[in-house]
Amino acid sequence: MAHPTSQKQWIVTGTGKGLDTLQFGDAKVPKLGDNDVLVKLHAASLNYRDLIIPRGQYPFPTKFPVVPASDGAGEVVEVGSKVSLWKKGDRVVTLFNQGHQYGDVTITASNTGVGGVVDGTLRQYASFNEIGLVRAPKNLSYAEAATLTCAGLTSWNALYGLKAIKPGETVLVQGTGGVSLFALQFAKAAGAKVIATTSSKEKEDLVKKLGAHYVLNYNKDKNWGETARKLTNGVGVDLVIEVGGAGTIAQSLTAVKYEGTIAIIGFLGGAKVENSLIECLTHICTARGVYVGSRQQMEDMVAAIEANDIHPYVDSKTFSLEQAKEAYEYQWAKGHVGKISIKIA
């Protein structure tokens, strides 16, 4: 059955006017080059990155106008004449930086971000080079698979990209956003102990259900970094998943052990940090910025998700493609837990 020639999509027209730069309308379904694959998208998911791109706060390359959102899962409906990796009917997920295939990320690869430079997933059909897609896990729905591109892969890289987490080691995760919950689940599957910070009893119950060994309420315990250290007999945690930035980095430095790692993922609590990099010396630790991950790492992650039957935590509130702007507003208001799902078809 032939696919349509036109479709509905969102575009970000530029920056400076916030979400007013998000526009919904009609567009042509992309034509394929020899090495391209056409995907009928079934689901997308939002990240903090998507919220700050229209606001002009994203520190990595962008190019406007652009179809927003990096995260998407769907079905292959057409392949170019030279495509060998995919066939019609394959279930696939987008790779965040299309040029990051293996090894370390490069400046060149950072210019291939989906939803920032390369057109993203808030549309009905999308074309990608065949190496810009990864097989969707067999055990996940499209809505679940669509959460893996950014938050899932970033968490996996944080746990395995520098020093692979080992059974018996301790990981500290902050809050109940997508990256933190993925890190909790992946660390638990690896046999690590997990300390989770959160802000409410309801969220405390959730992280316990997902396997956290200890839960610290950061509203009640302002010195949770010291508490985390005490939970490891004063040694400190092996890995901190740092998503708060200015609001949390001091506590992360207190919590981390000698020769431990702080994986810096985001700056939800602000980007201007009072602590200095020199504190990595006084705390004898490594601070590592993590910029998602490679196709090779994503394939490893998919294998682990299937082997351990891991299911991403998706917020109970879902949105249609037409309601994408409402999804942006919902996440900006921090009303969500885990990942936000946008149903496309």
Stockholm file with secondary structure:
# STOCKHOLM 1.0

chainA/1-345         MAHPTSQKQWIVTGTGKGLDTLQFGDAKVPKLGDNDVLVKLHAASLNYRDLIIPRGQYPFPTKFPVVPASDGAGEVVEVGSKVSLWKKGDRVVTLFNQGHQYGDVTITASNTGVGGVVDGTLRQYASFNEIGLVRAPKNLSYAEAATLTCAGLTSWNALYGLKAIKPGETVLVQGTGGVSLFALQFAKAAGAKVIATTSSKEKEDLVKKLGAHYVLNYNKDKNWGETARKLTNGVGVDLVIEVGGAGTIAQSLTAVKYEGTIAIIGFLGGAKVENSLIECLTHICTARGVYVGSRQQMEDMVAAIEANDIHPYVDSKTFSLEQAKEAYEYQWAKGHVGKISIKIA
#=GR chainA/1-345 SS CCCCSEEEEEEECCSSSGGGGEEEEEEECCCCCTTEEEEEEEEEECCHHHHHTTTTCCCSCCCSSBCCCSEEEEEEEEECTTCCSCCTTCEEEECSBTTCCSSSCCHHHHTTBBTTTBCCSSBSEEEEEGGGEEECCTTSCHHHHTTIIIIIHHHHHHHHSSSCCCTTCEEEEESSBHHHHHHHHHHHHTTCEEEEEESSHHHHHHHHHTTCSEEEETTTCTTHHHHHHHHTTTSCEEEEEECCGGGTHHHHHHHEEEEEEEEECCCTTCSCCSSCTTHHHHTTCEEEECCCCCHHHHHHHHHHHHHHTCCCCEEEEEEEGGGHHHHHHHHHTTCCSBEEEEECC
#=GC SS_cons         CCCCSEEEEEEECCSSSGGGGEEEEEEECCCCCTTEEEEEEEEEECCHHHHHTTTTCCCSCCCSSBCCCSEEEEEEEEECTTCCSCCTTCEEEECSBTTCCSSSCCHHHHTTBBTTTBCCSSBSEEEEEGGGEEECCTTSCHHHHTTIIIIIHHHHHHHHSSSCCCTTCEEEEESSBHHHHHHHHHHHHTTCEEEEEESSHHHHHHHHHTTCSEEEETTTCTTHHHHHHHHTTTSCEEEEEECCGGGTHHHHHHHEEEEEEEEECCCTTCSCCSSCTTHHHHTTCEEEECCCCCHHHHHHHHHHHHHHTCCCCEEEEEEEGGGHHHHHHHHHTTCCSBEEEEECC
//
